[in-house]
Amino acid sequence: MTPPTTLRLTPRSAPRPPAAPPEPAAVAAPARGRTGTARTCPGNLAADLADLAERHGWTDRPAFHQDHRVWTHGEVHALAARAATVLADRGVAPGDRVLLALPDSVTWVTTFLALARLGATAVLVNPELPRADHDFMAEDAGVTLGVTGPGLEDRLPPEQRLFGDQLLALACTAAPADPRPAGSGTPLYVQYTSGTTGRPKGVVHHHGDPEAYFEFIGRRLLRIGPDDVTLSVSKLFFAYGFGNAFVFPLFSGSSAVLVGRRPSPAAVDELVARHRVTLLYSVPSAYAALVADRADGHAACFASVRAAVSAGEGMPAGLGERVTELLGVPVLEQIGSTEVGHAFCANSLSHNTPGTVGRPVPGYEVQLRDSDGRPVPDGEEGELWVKGPTLTTGYLNLPEDSARALTGGWLATRDRARRDPDGTYHHLGRTDDLEMVGGITVSPLEIESVLRTHPAVREIAVAAFTDEEGATRLRAFVVPATPVEDAEALEAGIVGLARERLAPFKVPRTVQVVESLPRTPTGKLRRPLVRRGSW
């Protein structure tokens, strides 16, 4: 694994929102690991973050808002040190892997920090997954313990399970544990890929990676400072949400609002207004829900927001403009992967090109290659390859998959893109998104972007299917903006729009109205299910 750069953090104050903090100066990049004030256990993420809060005077500043309770940075780190003792008493030792299946909460944060303090590895999973998925991940990762929440009483045998509220209750009377030695390359956590095209794969990240996420994205691109307040619709078990709501607040002295379940649009309104949120992170489908049914344009509840970030999928054409109109701030699109840990290509406050995923994040290299691995010139479509300091070295227990995806320190992302001469990238979907219709390769994203402009369409997905005569046809699955009274008229209108603006072989032959589209817990469209036409 290529060592990331060393990042020296100095206290910074961001201006009061909605104005953005000033452009940061370039930071020197020696070898990984901070130097300076003596630490209890340098290199251990939990110990380093506690020291950082102490040195910069953040211990009494808000770190997390949950329900109507505010937790300071000092409280979180102190509780995590005590929770580490409880986990150690349950047999958790350095190098052990522990399943973390909790909703977003201070319990999640302190459990993660406690495991880091012990030199153990947290296996981050969506708590709402079915038991079969949790069983697979627990076995695949070889966990020795699981920290779970309500409704997960059947996960793992009783002797291998600890409930999150039980952990915190015991921590209140426990003595703080000393941090265990850990280098920047010591395993810190495992996240599983979304599994949109097959079995999820376990990806290992290390104690030095979160600091790189903050330095390259949080500090340089988003200019996050102590006065910022974050709300991430994407959850902590997801790479995007982990950086947004855990890494960035703890490395900047700022705070984040934690919500157990994905908030509704009305809940987002209320949370932003109540906590004076300055940074909003979400996915395109959630942004679409936020702007739906709002005919009055900009909403006063978003007056504190200084920037909105979108990832997980490409922002549909036109949606970014509507979100900007609603929030009154730019929408900064970015693209990342579980294998990299966060974004590797992103728009920033100083350079934002709507409709693109921006330029490579500082510290990362991005290339476009054709199917034979040759470089692709500007203006032509190719597959994205990325190389950088936080790139994983491989998947758990999958050497063949690792060899296919990782070559010479580069990751084949399987994302398709086009690069402009100024280095800005346009995301064109996944290599496995393409459909074959009558022997011609078709991108459903192009068709969807056209049909989404129909006023009766809220969401749409297009896939190829084989009819009773064996011919390949396109079908559009539509989530209507309002209840449909005349399905035939809606179908005629959508097909008519396609005929006006698309080549004949790109016109869907049928339209099916559905209540929702199949998505992963992180908001990505599950195209294999769309192709089958059942979910």
N, C-alpha and C positions, 0 to 999 in steps of 0.2 A: 504494500500500500504506500502510495506516495505521501510523504509527511506533509501535513498542512503547515501553513505559516504560523509563526508565533505572533500573538496578537496582544498588544499592550493596551489595556483599557485605562482611560483617564476620565474623571468625572466631567459630564457635559450636561448642560441645561438646555432643554428645548423651549422656545418661546411658547407662550400660551396659544392653544389652538384657536382658530383654524389655520393660522399661518404656520408654514413649515419651518423647522430649524434650519440654520445656515448650512451650506454645503460643507461637508467635513473635509479636512485636509487628508492627503494621502498618508497611509500608515505603512511604516517600514515592515518588511516581512522576513525576519530571520527565522530560525528553526522553531518548531511548535513548542509551546509552553511559556508561561509568563515568568518574568523575573521581578525582583523588587522586594517588598516587605516579606519577611519570613512567614511561612505558613505552617499550619499544623500538619498538612500532608499534601504538598504541592503535586499537582497532576490529577488528584482525585476531584472529579467535577463537583461533588457535593461540598467538599471542604473548600475548594476554590471559590465557589459561589458564596458561601457563608463569609469567607474572608473578604471577598469583593464588597459585599453589602456593609461589612463592618468598616472597611477602609474608606468607603465613599459616603458614609453616614446615611445609609438607606435603611437601617434596621427599624426605624419608626415610620417609614413611608409605607403606604399601601402597596401590597403585592398582588393580592387576589380579592375579588369581590364575589361572594357566593350567597345567593338569596339576599338577606339584609345584613350580612356579616362581612366585615372587612378584616383581612389577615395581613399583618405587616410582614416585610421581608424577615425581620428578626424572629417573629413568631413561627414562620414557616420553617426556617432553618433550625431553630431550637427543637421544634416538634419532630422534625425529620431525624435529628440526632438521637432523640429518645425512642422513636419508632425503630431505629436501627438496632437498638438493644433488644427490643421485643422480637424482631425477626431473627437476630442472632440466637436468642434463647430458644427459638423454634428450629434451630439447626442450620440456618442460612449461613453459608460460608463463602469466601471469595471464590469466584468462578462458577458458583451455582446459578442456574437459570430459574427465574420465578415468574409465573404467569401473572400478569397484571390486567385483570378484567373488571374495571370499574368505570362508571360514568365520570365525565369531567367534574372535578371537585378538588378541594384542598386535600382530601384523602388521597386522591390519585397523585397529586404533586408530592406530598410528603412521603408516600410509599416509594415513589420513584427515587427521590433524593436519599431515602434511607437505604435502598438497595445499592445505589451508587456509593454511598458512604462505606458500605460493607465490602465493596469490590465485587458484588454479585451483578448479574445481568438480568434486566427487566425484559420480559417478553410481552410486548404491548399488543393487546387484542381488543377488538370491538366487543363490549360486553353484551351487545344485542344479537350476536351471532348464535345460531343454533348449537345445541350441545355437540353434534357431530363435528362441527368446525373447531370448536374449542378442544375437543378430544384429539383431533388431528394435530393441531398446533402444539398442544401440550406434549404429545408423544414425539412429534417431529423435533421439538426443541429440547426434549429431555428434561422437563422442569422437575424440580424437587418440591415445589410448593406453589400454591395458587392463592393470590389475594383477590377476593371476589366481593360482589355486592348482592343486594336483594334479588331474589328470583334465580340465583345461580347455586342453590343449595346442592344440586346434583352434579356439580362440576368437581371432579377429582374426589378421591376418598377423603373422609373426615380428617385423617391424620396428615393429609397433604393440603389442607385448605384452612385459610384464615380469612375471616370477614373483615372488610375495611373498617367498619365502625368499631369492631372488637380491637383491631390493631391500634386505633387512635385512643380508645379508652385505656388500654394497657400502657400506652406511651405516656399518658399524663402523669403516671407515678414512677416511670422508669428513669434510670440515670442515663445521661447522654453517652453514646458510644463514640469512641475514638475512631477517626476515619482510617481505613485500611490503605496501604500503599497501592497506587494505581498510576500507571503511565498514560500518556496521551493515546497509546495504541492498545490499552486494555479494553476488552469488550465492555460496553455500557448497556446497550439495549438491542433487542431484535424486533424488527417490524416485518410484517408479512405484506407482500404485494397484494394488490386488490383482487387478483384472480379473475379479471374480466375475460380471459381467454383460456383459462385452465386452472390447475391447482395453484393456490397461493404459495409463494416461495419466501422462506425466511432470509432476511437481510440483516447482517450484523453491523452496528455502528459502535464507535469508540468514545472514550472519555474526552478526547480532543476535538471531536466533530462539532458539538453544539457551539463552541466558541467561534468556530469558522462560520457557521450559519449566521451568527449574530454580526460578526465583523463584516462579512462580504455582502450580506443582504440587509440585516436590521439596521446597522450603523451607516454603511456607505450608501445604500440605495433608498432606504426609507427614513434615515436620519432620526431614529427613535431615541428619545431622551427621557429623563425621569418624569416629566409631566404628562407623558402619553398614557392613554387608557385604551386597551385593546378589547375588541369583541371578535372572536373567531367562531363563525358558524361551523367550520370544520373542526373536528374533535381531536383530542390529544393523542389518540391511538394512531392517527393518520399523520404521515410525515409533514404535510403542510400545516396542520393544526398544532403539531408538537413544536415546531419552530415559532409559530405565531403567538401561542398562548402560554408556552412554558419557557422556551429559550430566550426569546426577546425581552420579556419583562424582567427575568432574573438577571440578565446580563446588562440591563440598562437602568435598573432601579425604578422602572415604571410598573404599571399594574395591568391586570387582565380580568375581565368578567368571565366567570365560569358558569356554564349552564349544562345540566345533566343531559338533556335531550336536545335535538336540533330545535332551535326556537322558531316559532311561527313568525310570519311577517309582523303581526301585531306585537309579539313579544320583542322582536328586534327593535321596533319603534320605541317601546317602553324602556328597554335596557339602555339603548343609546342615549335617550333623554335623561334617564335617572342618573347614569354614571358619567355623563359628559364624555362619551366615547370619542376618541380622536382617530383611531385606526380600525377600519372594518374589513374583515377578511371573510370571503365566502366563495361559493362556486357558482357557475352560470345559472344552474337551475334554481338555486335559492335567490339569486339576484332577480331572476325572471318573476318569481313569486312575489318579491318585494315590490316590484313596480306594477304588477298586475292590479287592475281595478283602481288605479290612482289616476284620476283625470285632472287633478289640481297641480301637477308638476311638482316643484320642489316642496319638501315637507320641512316644517320648522323644527321637528324633533332631531334632524340631522345637522343642525347648525354647528355643533362642536366637531364634526368629522372633518379631518384635513386630508385624508386619502382613503381610498378603497382599493383592495387588492383582490384579484380573481385568479383562480387556478383550478386544476382538476380536469378541466376540459376547455376547449376553445370557446371564447365568447361569441355567440351567434351574431351575425351582422345586424346592426341596428340596436341590439340590446345595450351595448356599452354606452351609446348616446343617451338612451332612456335612463340608465342608471346615473349617469353624470348629471342629467337634468334633475333627477329626483334628489340626489345627495348634494349637488352643488360643488362637487369635487371630481377630479379625474379618477378613472378606473384604471389601475395599473395591472395589466395582464402579465402572467409569468407561467413558466412551465418547469416542472421538476420531476423527480422520480424517487421512489423509495430507495433505490440503489444509491442515489447521490445524497439522500437525506433531506433535501429541501430543493429550492429552485436552482437551476443552472443557467437559465436564460430569463431575463426579466426586464420590464419597463421600470423606470425609476422616476422620482420627483423631478429630476433634472433632464430626463430624456424619456418622453412617453409618446409612442406612436400608436394611436388607437387601431385596433384590428390586427395587431401583431403581438408576439410574445417578447418583444424587445431585443436587447443585445445580450451576449454572454455575460454572466455575473462575474465580477472581478475575481480572479483566482481560478477560473475554469476555462477550459478550451472546448470549443464546439466546432464540429466539422459536418459537412453534408457529403454523403457518399452514395454512389449508385449501388446496384445489386452485386457488382463485382468488387466493391470496396474502393473504387476510384473516386477522387474528389469531383464534386459537381460544381460547375461555375455559377456565378450569381444569376438569378432569374430562372434557374431550372430547378425542378423538384428532385429531392433526394431524401435519404434517411439520415436522421440526426444521430451523431456519435458525440459522446462527451467524455472529458477527462478532467479530473480535479482532485483536490486534497481530501474530500470526504467520500470519494467513490468506494463502495464496498469491494472487497477482494473476492467475493463469491457468495453463492447461496448455500444455506445449510443443507448438508447431505445430498447435494445435487451437483456433482462435479461435471457431468456432461452439459447440463444447462449453463453452468458457470462458464465453461469453456466456449460455448456458443455465443454467450452474451458479452463476455469480457475478453478482449484481445489486445495484448500489448499495453495494458493500462487504460484502454478505452472501452466504454460501454456502448453497445448497439441498443439504442432506446426503443427502436421499432416505431418511432414517430416520424411522420413525413413532414417536410418543411421546404420552404423556399427562402433564400437569402437575398436581401437588397444590397446594392453596392455600399451602403453606409454601415453594413453589418447587422441590420435589423432582420429578424426572422419572422416569417409567416407560418403558423402551424397549419398543416393540411390534413390532420387526422393521423390514424395509425395505419401501419402497413397492412394489418389484418382487417381494416375497415372496408377495403375495396370490394366491390361486387363485380361479377362477370355477367353481362347481359348480352345474349346473342353473340358471344365471342369477343365482346368489347369490354374493356375494364372501365368501370364507372366509380367515381367517388360519391358516396351518398351525401357527404357534407356539402358538396356543391348544390345538389338538389334540395337538400334541407334548408340551406340558406335562402334559396329562392322562395320555397313554399312557406317558410316562416313569416314572410312579409304579408301573407294573406291575413286580413283583420280577424278572421274567425279562428286562427291557429294560435294556441299558447305554446305547445311543444309538438315536435314532429320527428319521426325517425323513418328512414327509408331502407328497405332491404329487398334482396332478390329472392324469389321463390320459383319453384317449378310447377307449372299448371298440369292439368290432367292429360294434356297432349305431349308433355315432356319439354315444353318450351320454357325458357327462363324469362320471368316478368318482374317488374318492380311493383312493390306495394308500399303505400304510405300509411303509417300508423299515426293518428292525429289525436292529441289532447286538445279539445276545443277551449277557446277562451271563455265561452259562455255555454250554457246548456243548448244542445242541438235540437231544434224543432223539425228540421227537414234535412235528413242525412243525405238524400239524393242531391239536393241543391248544394250542400257543402262539398260533396265529392265532385260535382260538375264544376264548381268554382275553383277548386284546387287543381284539378286536371287541366282546366282551361288556362289557369295561370302558368302551369308548367309548359303547356304547348306554346304559349306566347313567348316564353323566355328561355326555353331549353331545347336542345336537339331532340328529335323524335325518340331516339333510343333511351333518353333520360327521363321520359315522361312516365310516371307511375300509371299502371293499368287499372289499379283498384285503390280505394281509400277505405281504411277501417278506423272508426272512431273508438278510442279507448279512454279509460279513466286516468291512466297513468302509464309511464314508460318504465321498463325495468332498469333499475340503477343499483350500483353497488352502494354500500353505506357511505362511501366517500363522494357519491354524486355522479360517478361515471356511468355512461350508458352501457348496458350489457348487450352488445350487438349480437352475440350468439343466440340469446333468447329472442331478440327481435327477429332474427332470421327464421327461427322456428315458429314465430307467430303465437307463442303461448308463454305466459308468465303469471 
